[in-house]
């Protein structure tokens, strides 16, 4: 074979390879040559020519184009998380109070008491009766104290005088009695074998004078004219006395008359003048003194014309 023939064959082979490689590259780029790419490399059997009566194979191993990697997608821009609405913090639970210690059982404290029961007013010459009682009090129950020494006393100036003294009975009581003569202050004293005495609350007893009508009073009189009434003071040390009247429509409002001296016989004679016709209440009374409370006669109803 001449050099010219060999050159022609080589040129044809190069042209065939170039023409074969271009469609393969295009097909692989478009994704249609997936089966050819899997083969890696192949021969081109069509490159056979006959030159000068001699068959010559111008085949050559031509590597196929390597598959290109798929293009990576463009990175997405970072997305900001949606802003959540501000939430208020949950309120803290209120602190629980510390448990209080269990209360201790109360301790019973016994207190001894002395009580004096007597009326606070009396008429001169009348008998006044009452009693003294000694009790133990624990705040819930009161128990009488029997067979203890108790004295009943009267105040004379700045000192106390015993009127009676004895032991209490099974009910814790000691009866007391006296005759009313003047106003007086009394008390009871418990005298224990040991320790200080226990004293009751003092009581002031007023003693009122006895006053009665000395003559039959007039029941029908005239208005604006003096009317004389006589009444007797039977007891008590009082220097003066007077009359009082009140309208029957307002019996609580008493109007005093002129005060008069009491005669040595104990009779007081006084007069009244009624201001207008009507029905009135009338009574005689003694004045107040340091030793006795005022005494009153019975109340009479007088018709004034």
C-alpha positions in Angstrom: 0.0 0.0 0.0 1.3 3.3 -1.0 1.7 6.2 1.5 -1.0 8.2 -0.2 -3.5 5.3 0.3 -2.5 5.0 4.0 -3.0 8.7 4.6 -6.4 8.7 3.0 -7.6 5.8 5.1 -6.3 7.5 8.3 -8.1 10.7 7.3 -11.4 8.9 6.8 -11.0 7.2 10.1 -10.5 10.4 12.0 -13.5 12.0 10.2 -15.7 9.0 11.1 -14.7 9.2 14.8 -15.4 12.9 15.0 -18.8 12.4 13.3 -19.6 9.6 15.7 -18.6 11.4 18.9 -20.7 14.5 18.3 -24.1 12.9 18.3 -23.1 10.8 21.4 -22.2 13.9 23.3 -25.3 15.7 22.4 -27.5 12.7 23.3 -25.8 12.3 26.7 -26.3 16.0 27.5 -30.0 15.7 26.8 -30.3 12.5 28.9 -31.3 10.2 25.9 -28.1 8.1 25.8 -28.4 6.5 29.2 -27.9 2.9 27.8 -24.8 3.9 25.8 -23.2 5.6 28.8 -23.6 2.4 30.8 -21.4 0.5 28.4 -18.4 2.7 29.3 -16.6 2.3 25.8 -17.3 0.6 22.4 -16.0 0.0 18.9 -17.3 1.5 15.6 -17.8 -1.5 13.2 -18.7 0.7 10.2 -15.2 2.0 9.7 -14.2 -0.6 7.1 -13.0 0.5 3.6 -11.7 -1.3 0.6 -8.6 0.4 -0.9 -6.9 -1.0 -4.1 -8.7 -4.4 -3.9 -7.5 -5.0 -0.3 -9.9 -5.0 2.5 -8.6 -2.9 5.4 -10.2 -2.5 8.7 -9.8 1.0 10.1 -11.4 0.1 13.3 -10.1 1.7 16.5 -11.2 1.7 20.0 -12.8 5.0 20.6 -13.9 5.7 24.1 -17.3 7.2 24.5 -17.9 10.4 26.3 -18.2 10.1 30.1 -21.6 11.0 31.5 -21.7 14.5 33.0 -23.0 14.9 36.6 -26.4 16.4 37.0 -26.3 20.1 37.7 -26.8 20.9 41.4 -29.9 22.9 42.1 -29.3 26.5 43.2 -29.3 26.7 47.0 -32.5 28.1 48.4 -32.3 31.3 50.4 -32.5 30.7 54.1 -36.0 31.1 55.4 -36.5 33.0 58.6 -38.7 31.2 61.1 -42.1 32.9 61.5 -42.1 35.2 64.4 -44.2 33.9 67.2 -46.3 36.3 69.2 -44.8 37.2 72.5 -46.4 35.2 75.3 -46.6 36.3 78.8 -44.9 34.1 81.3 -47.2 31.9 83.3 -47.9 33.4 86.7 -46.1 31.8 89.5 -48.3 30.0 91.9 -48.7 31.8 95.2 -46.5 30.3 97.9 -48.3 28.1 100.2 -48.4 29.2 103.8 -46.3 27.2 106.2 -48.4 24.8 108.1 -49.4 26.0 111.5 -48.4 23.9 114.5 -51.3 22.1 116.1 -52.7 24.2 119.0 -51.8 22.9 122.4 -54.6 21.7 124.6 -55.7 24.5 127.0 -54.5 24.1 130.5 -57.3 24.5 133.0 -56.5 27.2 135.5 -58.7 27.1 138.6 -59.7 30.5 140.1 -61.4 30.8 143.4 -64.1 33.4 143.6 -66.2 35.0 146.3 -69.6 36.4 145.5 -72.0 38.5 147.6 -75.7 38.5 146.7 -77.8 41.2 148.4 -80.5 43.8 147.3 -79.0 47.2 146.8 -81.9 49.2 148.4 -84.0 48.8 151.5 -86.3 50.7 153.8 -85.1 51.8 157.2 -86.1 49.1 159.8 -86.5 46.3 157.3 -84.6 43.0 157.3 -82.2 42.5 154.5 -81.2 38.9 153.6 -78.8 37.4 151.2 -75.8 35.0 151.0 -72.1 34.6 150.3 -70.9 31.9 147.8 -67.4 30.6 147.3 -66.7 28.9 143.9 -63.9 27.3 142.0 -64.0 28.4 138.3 -61.9 26.7 135.6 -63.4 28.7 132.7 -66.0 26.1 131.9 -67.4 24.7 135.1 -68.0 26.4 138.4 -67.8 24.1 141.5 -68.9 25.2 145.0 -66.4 25.1 147.8 -67.7 23.8 151.1 -66.3 24.1 154.7 -64.2 27.3 154.1 -64.1 30.3 156.4 -66.0 33.4 155.2 -66.6 36.7 156.9 -69.4 39.3 156.1 -68.1 42.9 156.7 -69.4 46.4 156.8 -67.3 49.5 156.1 -67.0 52.0 158.9 -64.9 54.9 157.8 -61.6 53.5 156.7 -61.9 50.1 158.4 -64.0 47.0 157.9 -66.1 45.5 160.7 -67.1 41.8 160.8 -70.9 41.5 161.0 -70.8 37.7 160.8 -68.4 34.8 160.2 -68.9 31.1 159.6 -68.1 28.1 157.3 -69.8 27.5 154.0 -72.2 24.7 153.6 -72.1 21.8 151.0 -73.3 24.3 148.3 -70.4 26.7 149.1 -72.8 29.3 150.5 -73.1 31.2 153.8 -76.5 33.0 154.5 -76.2 36.6 155.8 -78.9 39.0 157.2 -79.1 42.4 158.9 -81.5 45.2 159.6 -81.3 48.3 157.4 -80.8 51.5 159.3 -78.5 53.7 157.1 -76.7 53.6 153.8 -73.9 51.2 154.1 -71.1 49.4 152.0 -70.6 45.7 152.6 -68.4 42.9 151.3 -67.5 39.2 151.9 -64.0 37.9 152.6 -62.7 34.3 152.1 -59.9 33.5 154.6 -57.8 30.6 153.5 -55.6 28.7 156.0 -52.6 29.7 153.8 -52.2 32.6 151.5 -53.8 36.0 151.0 -57.6 36.4 151.5 -59.9 36.7 148.6 -62.4 39.6 148.7 -65.7 40.0 146.9 -66.9 43.1 145.0 -68.2 45.7 147.5 -71.9 46.5 147.4 -73.5 49.9 148.3 -76.9 49.3 150.0 -79.1 52.4 150.3 -81.6 52.7 153.2 -84.6 54.9 152.5 -86.6 56.6 155.2 -90.2 55.4 155.9 -92.7 58.1 155.1 -96.5 57.9 155.5 -99.4 60.3 155.3 -100.1 61.9 158.7 -103.7 63.0 157.7 -106.3 62.2 155.1 -105.2 64.2 152.0 -107.7 66.2 149.9 -108.5 64.6 146.6 -110.6 67.4 145.0 -109.0 70.9 145.1 -109.1 74.1 143.1 -106.4 75.3 140.7 -104.0 78.1 141.6 -104.8 77.9 145.3 -102.4 76.5 147.9 -103.3 73.1 149.3 -101.8 71.8 152.6 -100.8 68.2 153.2 -99.2 66.6 156.3 -97.0 63.5 156.2 -94.9 61.6 158.8 -91.3 60.5 158.7 -91.2 57.3 160.7 -87.4 56.6 160.5 -84.2 57.9 159.1 -82.1 60.8 160.0 -83.2 63.6 157.6 -83.7 67.3 158.4 -86.2 68.4 155.7 -89.1 67.2 153.6 -91.3 68.4 150.7 -94.3 67.6 148.5 -94.1 66.7 144.7 -96.7 66.6 142.0 -96.8 65.3 138.4 -99.4 65.5 135.6 -101.1 62.2 134.9 -100.3 62.7 131.3 -96.5 62.7 132.1 -96.1 60.7 135.4 -92.3 60.6 135.1 -91.8 64.3 135.5 -92.1 65.4 139.1 -92.2 69.0 140.2 -91.0 69.6 143.8 -92.7 72.0 146.2 -91.2 74.1 149.0 -89.0 72.3 151.5 -90.1 72.4 155.2 -88.4 71.4 158.5 -89.5 68.3 160.2 -91.1 68.8 163.6 -89.8 66.9 166.6 -92.8 64.6 166.3 -91.6 63.6 162.9 -94.5 65.3 161.0 -93.8 67.6 158.0 -96.6 70.1 156.9 -96.2 71.4 153.4 -98.4 73.1 150.7 -98.8 72.8 146.9 -100.4 75.1 144.3 -101.6 73.4 141.1 -101.1 75.5 138.0 -104.2 74.5 136.0 -107.2 72.2 136.2 -106.6 68.5 135.5 -105.6 65.3 137.1 -102.3 65.2 139.1 -100.3 62.7 141.1 -99.1 63.8 144.6 -96.6 62.3 147.1 -94.6 63.5 150.1 -90.8 62.9 150.3 -87.8 63.5 152.5 -84.7 65.2 151.4 -81.5 63.4 150.6 -79.0 63.0 153.4 -75.5 61.5 154.0 -77.0 58.6 156.1 -80.3 57.8 154.4 -81.8 57.7 150.9 -85.0 59.7 150.3 -88.3 58.1 151.4 -91.7 58.5 149.8 -95.3 58.3 150.8 -97.8 56.4 148.7 -98.9 58.3 145.5 -102.4 59.7 145.5 -104.5 61.0 142.6 -105.9 64.6 142.9 -108.5 66.1 140.7 -108.0 69.9 140.2 -110.9 71.9 138.9 
